[in-house]
């Protein structure tokens, strides 16, 4: 699971293409319910929407998640209870240092960032704090990869079923020591490799007319540096090249150990990332570029069948139930997600009809708290009042005819009864989802 990787970046990762996409199922409509790293990571572990667990505000997410007892029931505890050997390698949640050296329940091997970074970082290694800062040598993506490879080999030697989570820092922004500034930091061997790629472009890139967007969006300072935006994108992609190499090495290790016919490899990200889309940079916002993530699953059944793309929707609430289903274990607690196994097998089922988008503004000044519904054809977002300065605002997008969300129909065509009827339908559905 990468950190801040857009859904449309897999073409720059040849090992992912050759070892996962070409031997598995690629979900072309994969989303996160909350585009924020810690809530999203918790959702992946628990299979629940954000409103169904407690994380506190974003100042101490790992500590509050633990103190509320939320880590007592996760995919790790479920699998560990079923006899799996479990290991976490990389980023758990922000501010884990405030919880360290406590290891959350369910994890047998724990190699987790206390302080995240590419070259200057601290890992908690099974309760012991270890500092890494050798320039050019301690590149965290590689260090964590090697730890994971050892874990896989050890588990196979022990004849143990295992669950390994590899969560490198890339392509998140961090201190890049060779340039002395905060940026996604490629490994030295990859820096500059992608400098000649085409300029990013989309219909929403540097959107000119923002008059249909919420007032808080209109108040954001417009991005006026396409050169800097492109440079950031290239650094993100180059930082993913080491992750791509790790994917290839992990699959190779699994094959060398003779366990590929009973090993599932899943590739995804905790949220998307906007690179100038709608005049915004980053995540948190409910637009497609922020909520869409890559999802590829290499499933042993697919090794003997043609790879394919799956267009039915998948959401990160579905990942824990999917893993539990594939491992043939019973989930002890209610979840919001459903198993994607029928979709992996291409069974004739309807698939997900909609899902809840939600963001809770406790510390972040922007965006305000919002909730929405995303269906295959429509998106509706309700934004709460902002500090008494702005009243509640709503957005409705026809994703079939307007996939880049340029035309908020409730603003551009407010008297059209078709759109008001659709908005009312989704308002009612939103209330149902918020109560699930």
Secondary structure, DSSP 8 states (H G I E B T S, - for coil): -BSS--GGGGGG-HHIIIIIGGGSEEESSEE-SS-SHHHHHHHHHH---GGGS----TTSHHHHHHHTTGGGSSHHHHHHHTT-EEEEEE--STTGGGTTT---TT-SEEEEEEE--SSSEEEEETTEEEEE--TTT--HHHHHHHHHHHHHHHHHHTT--EEEEEE--TTS-EEETTTTEEE----GGGTTTTTTS-----TTBT-S--TTS-HHHHTS-----HHHHHHHHHHHHHHHHHHHHHHHHHHHHHHHTT-GGG--EEEEBS---EESBTT-EES-S-SHHHHB--EEEE-GGGGGS--EEE-S-EETHHHHHHHHHHTT---SS--S----HHHHTT-S-----EEEEEE--SS--SS--EEEEEESSEEEEEE--BTTTB--EEEEEETTT-TT----HHHHSTT-HHHHHHHHHHHHHHHHHHT-
